[in-house]
Amino acid sequence: MVAGLAMRPVTTMKPPSTSESKENAVNRLLHHEKSKAQAAVRGLNGAASWAGTAAHSAIDTADHAVAAVRDTLQHSYESGKARSEQVTKDLSKSVAAHPLASVALAAGAGMLVGLLWPRR
């Protein structure tokens, strides 16, 4: 059973009495079938309403999750950017304070890469 939807018992029609005219029997049968159809429509409307509410709830949940991920990524980006700027400043100060050692270190790193790089 779908949450929020009550199941209605199935009603049956009594057989027409012999004294009842065929027209009255047909009218009674049509009225009974119309009542069943109206009950089915009410049930479908309830199900559609429930489905719409569930869809809106899912969309709201997804929106909140996307916002949380966006905030986390924004914080990580800003933190990484600040850290890289600080490392760049520290490295620039170190190179300015020790220029000869910086050139020697760069030359040694270049030579090491050149020796390890595969040749054709």
N, C-alpha and C positions, 0 to 999 in steps of 0.2 A: 504494500500500500504506500502511496506517495505521501510524504509528511504533509499534514494540513488538509488532506482531502478525506472526507468521510465516505465510506462505502454505503450505498443505500441498498436495502433489500430489494430483490426482484419481486415485483407484484404480478399476479396472474389475474386474468379476467375470468369471471364466472361464465359458464356457457349460457347462451340466450335461452330464456324460458319460452315455452311453446306459445304462450299468450302474447309475447312481445313480437311486434312486427319486425320484418326484416330491416326496414329503414331505421327503426330505433336501435336494433342490434348493430347495424353498420355505424350509426352515429356514435354509439357507446364505444365501439371498437376504435373508431377514429379518435375520439376524445382520449381514450386510454393510450393509444400510440403517440398522440401529440404530447401527452404528459411525460411519457418515457423519453421522447426526443428532447423536450425542454430540460428534463433532469440531466440528460447526457450533455447538453450544451452548457449547463451550469457547471458540471464536472470538468468539461474541457476548458472553460473559462478559468476555473480555479487552477487547473494544471498549468495553463499558459501564464497566469499571474505568478505562480510559484517559480516557473522556469525563468521568467523575466527577472524576478527578485534574485534568484541564484546567479544569473548572468551578471547582473549589476554588482553583486557581492564579489564575484570572481574578478571583475574588471577593477574594482576598488582595491582588492588585495594585490593584483598585479601592479597597479599604479604605485602603491606603497612600496612594493619590493623594488621597482625600478628606481624610485626616489632614493631608497636606502643605498642601492648599488651606486647610483650617481654621486651621492654624498661621499661614500667611501672612496670612490675613484678620484674625486676632486681633492679630497684630503691627501691621498697617497701621491697624487701629482704634485701638489703644492709642497709637500714634505720632501719629495725627491728633488724638486727644482731648487729648494732652499739648500739642501745638502750638497747638490752639485755646484751651486754657486759658491758655497763655503770652501769646498775642496779646490775649486779653481783659484780662489783668492789665496788660499794657503800655499798652493803649488807655485803661483806667481811670486809670492813673497820668498819662497825657498829658492827659486831660480834666481831672483834678483840678489839674494844674499850670498849665493854660492854659484856664480856663473860658470866658472871653470869646471867644477864638479858636475854641473848640469850637462855641459857639452860632452864631457867624458862619459857620463852615464848614457846619454842619448846615442853616442857613437858605439858604445859597447852593446846596447840593446839592438841597434841596427845591424851590427856584425853578427850577433847571435841569431837574429831572424834570418839573415842572409845565409848562414850556415845550415839552419834547419829547414829552410824553404826548399821543397823538391825542385830539381832542375829537369828540364826535358832532354 
